[in-house]
Amino acid sequence: MTDRMVIKRINLNSEKLKIKTKLAFGIGATGEGAANWIFAGLTFFFYNQVLNLSGTLTGLAVLIAIIFDAISDPLMGSISDRFKSRLGRRHPFMFIAPFPTVIALYLMFFPPEGLSEYALFGWLIFSTIILRLSVTLFAVPHLALGAELSEDYIERSRVMSYNNLFGYMGVIIMHIFVWFLIFPYFTGDNLGQLYQESYTPIAIFCMVLVSLCILSSAYFTKDRIPYLKQPSNNDSKIKFIDLFKDIIGALGNRNYLRLLVGMFFISMLIGTHETLAIYMVTFFWELSAQQIGWLIINNIIGFGFGFIATAKLHQRFDKRLIIVIGVLGLTIFWSAAVNLTLLGFAPENGSWKLVTLIICLGSIASASGSILAISVMSALADVVDEHELNTGVRQEGVFYAARTFFSKTSNGIGHVIAGLALDFIEFPTNAVPGEIAHETIFKLGLIDGPFAMIWGLIAAFFYARYKITKESHATIKEKLARKNAV
């Protein structure tokens, strides 16, 4: 590294990031959030209820794609850590990613006509694998870039707050477009989600949004390339065996493993809720499209609060405490409206009183989830520091591959659980709200209510075992500074 780059690195460590940089970094998460939302929120329902693919096969298609994720995500992280180019380690992949993502979205929502059930099953597998690999191509380098932008304990929480907020901007934009502009009016029917033609403008809009956001993030953060760390390995070529050594080395960090296991179980909670969400609002609560649209208020309130509060909470409390409280809040309040309905304490189905109840409880769940996500992402950056101290190797890409993997795994596991559960309770395809057996609806509520909560409680147990505190991290930074000064 040249003297000039060393000076730039010192300036990076001692100064707060400009708002422009945080905004440019965050906007990339909007594209990722939009892609994840359309997959988690609509794909399962589209193939199961609209194209009549069985729930088990729909879930199995995603399960097969998870196998590719388990390999591709950490490998992408290691490649990103070791990659050398004029555009640095991260940006080449960020610039390329939108193109295969758009192709994958097109394939997923425009399958050829006349396919048999198993041919449709194969098509879903193929398009899902391409989409998830494409998201990996952007999300892993993007998050690793975020960890590199600052080395300060609190400032990196602020950086991840922008990532979290803008990620949910993608969710909010897609939700408003779908439930206010398309499903209520496109087919001239209040149940537009049951008609295939409704999904054409949704897919096109998502493709445009993803492309613009990801390319903007890559372009407007490239001025930070000279300030970022270079690959720890000075070899001129990336060796395949080294990639696996990087992954094994990361798994040797106990704090990383605790976060990893926690993320696995929280992904089961999130995945189950997100996959079943459209079933719950359509069939369980029998809400209109406009009523479903207004439910986005809980995300706006919750994630806005998380953006404002998380860094301030980290100044007063250790991240471990905030993470555990966030998990418990998310677990309890996300299922609260369902549980109250099952107990007979909720307002009448289809009423605005019910919508208000769901928004109030959902706002607390969203705030908890927002604080949890930011805290875990910030904690991962602290673990990277600990790993560098212990091994001398800096591996943001490998460590943040876990977040990307479990973000997509939550979709996948949710699809698998939902698919098996829907077939087990014999939930019909081409279903009509109000005409499904009460027993079947009650079982649907049990899956999205008490059953889903189990995974969040298990996640809280593992998150509570995370050991890095504000004081121990300060010690780590001091030791790293002395080590690097030698």
C-alpha positions as CSV (number, residue, x, y, z in Angstrom):
1,M,0.0,0.0,0.0
2,T,1.4,3.4,-0.9
3,D,2.0,6.2,1.6
4,R,-0.8,8.2,0.0
5,M,-3.2,5.3,0.5
6,V,-2.1,5.0,4.1
7,I,-2.8,8.7,4.7
8,K,-6.3,8.2,3.1
9,R,-6.9,5.2,5.3
10,I,-6.0,7.2,8.4
11,N,-8.4,10.0,7.4
12,L,-11.1,7.4,6.9
13,N,-10.6,6.1,10.4
14,S,-10.7,9.5,12.0
15,E,-13.6,11.2,10.2
16,K,-17.3,10.6,10.0
17,L,-18.6,9.6,6.6
18,K,-20.4,12.2,4.5
19,I,-24.2,11.9,4.2
20,K,-23.7,11.5,0.4
21,T,-21.7,8.3,0.9
22,K,-24.2,6.8,3.3
23,L,-27.1,7.6,0.9
24,A,-25.2,6.2,-2.0
25,F,-24.5,3.0,-0.1
26,G,-28.0,2.7,1.2
27,I,-29.7,3.1,-2.2
28,G,-28.3,-0.2,-3.3
29,A,-30.2,-2.0,-0.5
30,T,-33.4,-0.6,-2.1
31,G,-32.8,-2.6,-5.2
32,E,-31.9,-5.7,-3.1
33,G,-35.0,-5.2,-0.9
34,A,-37.3,-4.9,-4.0
35,A,-35.9,-8.1,-5.5
36,N,-36.2,-10.0,-2.2
37,W,-39.7,-8.6,-1.6
38,I,-41.2,-9.7,-4.9
39,F,-39.6,-13.2,-4.4
40,A,-40.7,-13.6,-0.7
41,G,-44.1,-11.9,-1.0
42,L,-45.4,-13.0,-4.4
43,T,-43.5,-15.8,-6.0
44,F,-44.9,-18.6,-3.8
45,F,-48.5,-17.4,-4.1
46,F,-48.1,-16.8,-7.8
47,Y,-47.0,-20.4,-8.5
48,N,-49.3,-22.0,-6.0
49,Q,-52.5,-20.1,-6.3
50,V,-52.3,-18.7,-9.8
51,L,-50.3,-21.3,-11.7
52,N,-51.6,-24.2,-9.6
53,L,-48.3,-25.7,-8.6
54,S,-48.6,-27.7,-5.4
55,G,-47.3,-26.1,-2.2
56,T,-44.8,-29.0,-1.7
57,L,-43.3,-28.6,-5.1
58,T,-43.2,-24.8,-4.9
59,G,-41.4,-25.1,-1.6
60,L,-39.1,-27.9,-2.8
61,A,-38.0,-25.7,-5.8
62,V,-36.7,-23.1,-3.4
63,L,-35.1,-25.7,-1.1
64,I,-33.0,-26.9,-4.1
65,A,-31.9,-23.3,-4.7
66,I,-30.8,-23.0,-1.1
67,I,-28.2,-25.7,-1.8
68,F,-26.6,-23.4,-4.4
69,D,-26.8,-20.5,-1.9
70,A,-25.0,-22.4,0.7
71,I,-22.0,-22.7,-1.7
72,S,-22.3,-19.5,-3.7
73,D,-22.7,-17.0,-0.9
74,P,-19.5,-17.7,1.1
75,L,-17.5,-18.3,-2.1
76,M,-18.7,-14.9,-3.4
77,G,-17.6,-13.4,-0.1
78,S,-14.1,-14.9,-0.4
79,I,-13.7,-14.0,-4.0
80,S,-14.8,-10.4,-3.2
81,D,-12.2,-10.3,-0.3
82,R,-9.4,-11.4,-2.6
83,F,-10.4,-9.7,-5.9
84,K,-8.1,-7.1,-7.4
85,S,-9.0,-4.6,-10.1
86,R,-8.9,-1.0,-11.1
87,L,-12.4,-0.7,-9.4
88,G,-11.3,-2.4,-6.2
89,R,-12.6,-5.5,-4.6
90,R,-16.3,-4.9,-4.5
91,H,-17.5,-2.6,-7.3
92,P,-16.9,-4.8,-10.3
93,F,-19.5,-7.3,-9.0
94,M,-21.9,-4.5,-8.0
95,F,-21.9,-3.1,-11.5
96,I,-22.5,-6.5,-13.1
97,A,-25.2,-7.8,-10.8
98,P,-28.3,-5.9,-12.2
99,F,-28.2,-7.6,-15.5
100,P,-28.7,-11.3,-14.5
101,T,-31.1,-10.1,-11.8
102,V,-33.4,-8.6,-14.4
103,I,-33.2,-11.7,-16.6
104,A,-34.1,-13.9,-13.6
105,L,-37.1,-11.8,-12.7
106,Y,-38.4,-12.0,-16.2
107,L,-38.0,-15.8,-16.4
108,M,-39.7,-16.2,-13.0
109,F,-42.9,-14.2,-13.8
110,F,-43.2,-15.0,-17.5
111,P,-43.0,-18.8,-17.7
112,P,-43.9,-20.4,-21.1
113,E,-47.5,-21.3,-21.5
114,G,-48.7,-24.9,-21.4
115,L,-46.1,-26.3,-19.1
116,S,-46.9,-29.5,-17.2
117,E,-46.7,-29.4,-13.4
118,Y,-43.2,-30.9,-13.3
119,A,-42.0,-28.7,-16.2
120,L,-43.3,-25.7,-14.2
121,F,-41.5,-27.0,-11.2
122,G,-38.3,-27.2,-13.2
123,W,-38.8,-23.7,-14.5
124,L,-39.2,-22.3,-11.0
125,I,-36.0,-24.1,-9.9
126,F,-34.1,-22.7,-12.8
127,S,-35.3,-19.1,-12.4
128,T,-35.0,-19.1,-8.6
129,I,-31.3,-20.3,-8.8
130,I,-30.5,-17.5,-11.3
131,L,-32.2,-14.9,-9.2
132,R,-30.5,-15.9,-5.9
133,L,-27.1,-16.1,-7.5
134,S,-27.6,-12.6,-9.0
135,V,-28.6,-11.2,-5.7
136,T,-25.5,-12.8,-4.2
137,L,-23.4,-11.1,-6.8
138,F,-24.5,-7.7,-5.5
139,A,-25.4,-8.1,-1.9
140,V,-22.3,-9.8,-0.6
141,P,-19.8,-7.2,-2.0
142,H,-22.2,-4.4,-1.1
143,L,-22.4,-5.3,2.6
144,A,-18.7,-5.9,2.7
145,L,-18.3,-2.4,1.3
146,G,-20.5,-1.1,4.1
147,A,-18.3,-2.7,6.8
148,E,-15.2,-1.1,5.2
149,L,-16.6,2.4,5.0
150,S,-16.0,2.9,8.7
151,E,-14.1,1.2,11.5
152,D,-15.8,3.1,14.3
153,Y,-18.0,1.1,16.7
154,I,-20.9,3.6,16.5
155,E,-20.4,5.0,13.0
156,R,-20.7,1.5,11.4
157,S,-24.1,1.2,13.2
158,R,-25.1,4.4,11.4
159,V,-23.9,3.0,8.1
160,M,-25.9,-0.2,8.6
161,S,-28.9,2.0,9.6
162,Y,-28.9,3.5,6.2
163,N,-28.6,0.1,4.6
164,N,-31.6,-1.2,6.7
165,L,-33.7,1.9,6.1
166,F,-33.2,1.9,2.3
167,G,-33.6,-1.8,2.1
168,Y,-37.1,-1.3,3.5
169,M,-37.7,1.6,1.1
170,G,-37.6,-1.1,-1.6
171,V,-40.2,-3.1,0.3
172,I,-42.4,0.0,0.8
173,I,-42.1,1.1,-2.8
174,M,-43.1,-2.4,-4.1
175,H,-45.8,-2.8,-1.5
176,I,-47.5,0.5,-2.4
177,F,-47.2,-0.1,-6.2
178,V,-48.6,-3.6,-5.9
179,W,-51.5,-3.1,-3.4
180,F,-52.6,0.4,-4.3
181,L,-52.0,0.7,-8.0
182,I,-52.1,-2.9,-9.5
183,F,-54.1,-5.5,-7.5
184,P,-57.1,-3.3,-6.8
185,Y,-57.6,-2.0,-10.4
186,F,-55.5,-3.7,-13.0
187,T,-58.0,-6.6,-13.5
188,G,-61.1,-4.6,-12.5
189,D,-61.4,-6.9,-9.5
190,N,-60.5,-6.4,-5.8
191,L,-58.7,-9.7,-5.8
192,G,-56.2,-8.9,-8.5
193,Q,-53.6,-11.1,-6.8
194,L,-55.5,-14.1,-8.1
195,Y,-55.0,-13.2,-11.8
196,Q,-51.9,-13.9,-13.8
197,E,-52.0,-10.7,-15.9
198,S,-51.7,-8.5,-12.8
199,Y,-48.1,-9.7,-12.3
200,T,-46.8,-8.4,-15.6
201,P,-46.6,-4.6,-14.6
202,I,-45.3,-5.7,-11.2
203,A,-42.4,-7.6,-12.6
204,I,-41.5,-4.9,-15.1
205,F,-41.6,-2.2,-12.5
206,C,-39.4,-4.3,-10.1
207,M,-36.8,-4.9,-12.9
208,V,-36.5,-1.2,-13.5
209,L,-36.3,-0.3,-9.8
210,V,-33.7,-3.0,-9.1
211,S,-31.5,-1.9,-12.0
212,L,-31.6,1.9,-11.2
213,C,-30.9,1.4,-7.5
214,I,-28.0,-1.1,-7.8
215,L,-26.3,0.8,-10.6
216,S,-26.7,4.1,-8.7
217,S,-25.1,2.7,-5.6
218,A,-22.2,1.2,-7.5
219,Y,-21.6,4.5,-9.4
220,F,-21.9,6.9,-6.5
221,T,-19.7,5.0,-4.1
222,K,-16.8,4.3,-6.4
223,D,-15.1,7.5,-5.2
224,R,-14.5,5.6,-1.9
225,I,-12.4,2.9,-3.7
226,P,-9.0,4.5,-2.9
227,Y,-9.9,4.7,0.8
228,L,-10.7,1.0,1.2
229,K,-8.5,-1.8,2.4
230,Q,-6.7,-4.0,-0.1
231,P,-6.8,-7.8,-0.2
232,S,-4.9,-9.3,2.7
233,N,-3.5,-12.1,0.4
234,N,-0.9,-10.7,-1.9
235,D,-1.1,-13.7,-4.3
236,S,-1.8,-12.6,-7.9
237,K,-4.3,-15.4,-8.5
238,I,-7.4,-16.5,-6.6
239,K,-7.0,-20.2,-5.7
240,F,-10.1,-22.3,-5.3
241,I,-8.7,-24.0,-2.2
242,D,-8.1,-20.7,-0.5
243,L,-11.7,-19.8,-0.8
244,F,-12.7,-22.8,1.3
245,K,-9.9,-22.1,3.8
246,D,-11.4,-18.6,4.2
247,I,-14.8,-20.0,5.0
248,I,-13.5,-22.6,7.5
249,G,-11.4,-19.9,9.2
250,A,-14.4,-17.7,9.6
251,L,-16.5,-20.5,11.1
252,G,-13.7,-21.0,13.7
253,N,-14.8,-17.7,15.4
254,R,-17.2,-18.5,18.2
255,N,-18.9,-15.1,18.2
256,Y,-19.5,-15.5,14.5
257,L,-21.0,-18.9,15.0
258,R,-23.4,-17.6,17.7
259,L,-24.6,-14.8,15.3
260,L,-24.8,-17.4,12.5
261,V,-27.0,-19.8,14.4
262,G,-29.2,-16.9,15.6
263,M,-29.6,-15.7,12.0
264,F,-30.6,-19.2,11.0
265,F,-33.5,-19.5,13.4
266,I,-34.6,-15.9,12.9
267,S,-34.7,-16.6,9.2
268,M,-37.2,-19.4,9.8
269,L,-39.4,-16.9,11.8
270,I,-39.2,-14.2,9.1
271,G,-39.5,-16.7,6.2
272,T,-42.7,-18.3,7.6
273,H,-44.3,-14.9,8.2
274,E,-43.3,-13.4,4.8
275,T,-44.4,-16.4,2.8
276,L,-47.8,-16.7,4.5
277,A,-48.4,-13.0,4.7
278,I,-50.5,-12.8,1.5
279,Y,-52.5,-15.9,2.5
280,M,-53.2,-14.3,5.9
281,V,-54.4,-11.0,4.6
282,T,-56.4,-12.5,1.7
283,F,-57.9,-15.6,3.4
284,F,-57.4,-15.4,7.2
285,W,-58.5,-11.8,7.7
286,E,-60.3,-11.3,4.4
287,L,-59.0,-7.8,3.8
288,S,-59.5,-5.8,0.6
289,A,-56.5,-4.8,-1.5
290,Q,-56.6,-1.2,-0.3
291,Q,-56.7,-2.4,3.4
292,I,-53.7,-4.6,2.7
293,G,-52.0,-1.6,1.2
294,W,-52.4,0.5,4.3
295,L,-50.6,-2.2,6.4
296,I,-47.4,-0.8,5.0
297,I,-47.8,1.9,7.7
298,N,-46.4,-0.4,10.3
299,N,-43.1,-0.8,8.3
300,I,-42.8,2.9,7.8
301,I,-43.2,3.6,11.5
302,G,-41.2,0.7,12.6
303,F,-38.2,1.0,10.4
304,G,-38.2,4.8,10.6
305,F,-37.9,4.4,14.4
306,G,-35.1,1.8,14.0
307,F,-33.1,4.1,11.7
308,I,-33.3,6.9,14.3
309,A,-32.9,4.9,17.5
310,T,-30.4,2.1,16.9
311,A,-27.1,4.0,16.9
312,K,-28.2,5.9,20.0
313,L,-29.1,2.7,21.7
314,H,-25.7,1.3,20.9
315,Q,-24.1,4.3,22.6
316,R,-25.8,3.5,25.9
317,F,-26.1,-0.3,25.8
318,D,-24.1,-3.3,24.4
319,K,-25.3,-4.6,21.1
320,R,-26.0,-8.1,22.6
321,L,-28.7,-6.7,24.8
322,I,-30.3,-4.7,22.0
323,I,-30.2,-7.8,19.7
324,V,-31.9,-10.0,22.3
325,I,-34.6,-7.4,23.0
326,G,-35.1,-6.9,19.3
327,V,-35.6,-10.7,18.7
328,L,-38.2,-11.0,21.5
329,G,-40.1,-7.9,20.3
330,L,-40.2,-9.2,16.7
331,T,-41.2,-12.7,17.8
332,I,-44.0,-11.7,20.1
333,F,-45.6,-8.8,18.2
334,W,-45.4,-10.2,14.7
335,S,-47.6,-13.1,15.8
336,A,-49.8,-11.0,18.2
337,A,-52.6,-10.1,15.8
338,V,-52.9,-13.7,14.6
339,N,-52.9,-15.1,18.2
340,L,-55.6,-12.6,19.3
341,T,-57.7,-13.6,16.3
342,L,-57.3,-17.3,17.1
343,L,-58.4,-16.5,20.7
344,G,-61.4,-14.5,19.5
345,F,-60.3,-11.2,20.8
346,A,-59.6,-9.4,17.5
347,P,-62.1,-7.2,15.6
348,E,-64.3,-8.6,12.8
349,N,-62.6,-9.8,9.7
350,G,-62.4,-7.3,6.9
351,S,-63.0,-4.3,9.3
352,W,-60.9,-1.2,9.6
353,K,-60.7,-1.8,13.3
354,L,-58.8,-5.0,12.5
355,V,-56.5,-3.1,10.1
356,T,-55.8,-0.6,12.9
357,L,-54.9,-3.4,15.3
358,I,-52.6,-5.1,12.8
359,I,-50.9,-1.8,12.1
360,C,-50.4,-1.0,15.8
361,L,-48.9,-4.4,16.7
362,G,-47.0,-4.6,13.5
363,S,-45.3,-1.3,14.1
364,I,-43.8,-2.6,17.3
365,A,-42.7,-5.8,15.5
366,S,-41.2,-3.7,12.6
367,A,-39.3,-1.4,15.0
368,S,-37.9,-4.5,16.8
369,G,-37.0,-6.1,13.5
370,S,-35.3,-3.0,12.3
371,I,-33.2,-2.5,15.4
372,L,-32.3,-6.2,15.3
373,A,-31.2,-6.2,11.7
374,I,-29.0,-3.1,12.2
375,S,-27.5,-4.4,15.4
376,V,-26.6,-7.8,13.9
377,M,-25.0,-6.2,10.8
378,S,-23.0,-3.8,13.0
379,A,-22.0,-6.7,15.3
380,L,-20.7,-8.7,12.3
381,A,-18.3,-5.8,11.5
382,D,-17.0,-6.0,15.1
383,V,-16.5,-9.7,14.6
384,V,-14.5,-9.0,11.5
385,D,-12.2,-6.8,13.7
386,E,-11.8,-9.6,16.2
387,H,-11.0,-12.1,13.4
388,E,-8.4,-9.8,11.9
389,L,-6.7,-9.5,15.3
390,N,-6.6,-13.3,15.8
391,T,-5.6,-14.2,12.2
392,G,-4.2,-11.1,10.6
393,V,-6.7,-11.5,7.7
394,R,-9.5,-9.1,6.9
395,Q,-12.5,-10.9,5.5
396,E,-15.6,-8.7,5.4
397,G,-16.9,-10.5,2.3
398,V,-16.9,-14.0,3.9
399,F,-18.5,-12.8,7.2
400,Y,-21.2,-10.8,5.5
401,A,-22.0,-13.6,3.1
402,A,-23.8,-15.2,6.1
403,R,-26.2,-12.3,6.2
404,T,-26.9,-12.5,2.5
405,F,-27.3,-16.3,2.7
406,F,-29.8,-16.2,5.6
407,S,-31.7,-13.2,4.1
408,K,-32.4,-15.5,1.1
409,T,-32.7,-18.6,3.2
410,S,-35.5,-17.0,5.1
411,N,-37.4,-16.8,1.9
412,G,-36.5,-20.3,1.1
413,I,-37.2,-21.9,4.4
414,G,-40.4,-19.9,4.6
415,H,-41.4,-21.3,1.2
416,V,-40.6,-24.8,2.3
417,I,-42.4,-24.6,5.6
418,A,-45.4,-22.9,4.0
419,G,-45.5,-25.4,1.2
420,L,-45.5,-28.4,3.4
421,A,-47.9,-26.9,5.9
422,L,-50.4,-25.8,3.2
423,D,-50.5,-29.2,1.7
424,F,-50.7,-30.8,5.1
425,I,-53.8,-28.8,6.1
426,E,-55.1,-29.4,2.5
427,F,-55.4,-25.7,1.7
428,P,-57.0,-25.4,-1.8
429,T,-55.5,-23.8,-4.9
430,N,-57.6,-21.2,-6.7
431,A,-59.1,-20.5,-3.2
432,V,-61.9,-18.0,-2.7
433,P,-61.9,-15.9,0.6
434,G,-64.9,-16.7,2.8
435,E,-65.4,-20.1,1.2
436,I,-62.7,-22.1,2.9
437,A,-63.5,-24.4,5.8
438,H,-63.1,-22.7,9.2
439,E,-60.9,-25.6,10.5
440,T,-58.5,-25.0,7.6
441,I,-58.3,-21.3,8.3
442,F,-57.7,-22.0,12.0
443,K,-54.8,-24.3,11.2
444,L,-53.4,-21.6,8.9
445,G,-53.4,-19.2,11.8
446,L,-51.7,-21.8,14.1
447,I,-48.8,-22.0,11.6
448,D,-48.4,-18.2,11.3
449,G,-49.0,-17.6,15.0
450,P,-47.7,-19.9,17.8
451,F,-45.7,-22.2,15.5
452,A,-43.7,-19.3,14.0
453,M,-42.8,-17.9,17.4
454,I,-40.8,-21.0,18.3
455,W,-38.0,-20.1,15.9
456,G,-37.6,-16.6,17.3
457,L,-37.3,-17.8,20.9
458,I,-34.6,-20.2,19.9
459,A,-32.8,-17.4,18.1
460,A,-32.9,-15.2,21.2
461,F,-31.1,-18.0,23.2
462,F,-28.1,-18.1,20.7
463,Y,-27.9,-14.3,20.3
464,A,-27.7,-14.0,24.1
465,R,-24.4,-16.0,24.0
466,Y,-22.7,-13.3,21.8
467,K,-19.7,-12.0,23.8
468,I,-18.2,-8.8,22.2
469,T,-19.0,-5.7,24.2
470,K,-18.2,-2.1,23.7
471,E,-15.3,-2.3,26.1
472,S,-13.9,-5.5,24.5
473,H,-14.2,-4.1,21.0
474,A,-12.2,-1.0,22.1
475,T,-9.5,-3.3,23.3
476,I,-9.5,-5.1,20.0
477,K,-9.1,-1.9,18.1
478,E,-6.2,-0.8,20.3
479,K,-4.4,-4.1,19.8
480,L,-5.0,-3.9,16.0
481,A,-3.7,-0.3,15.9
482,R,-0.5,-1.4,17.7
483,K,-0.1,-4.4,15.5
484,N,-0.6,-2.5,12.3
485,A,1.9,0.2,13.5
486,V,4.7,-2.4,13.8
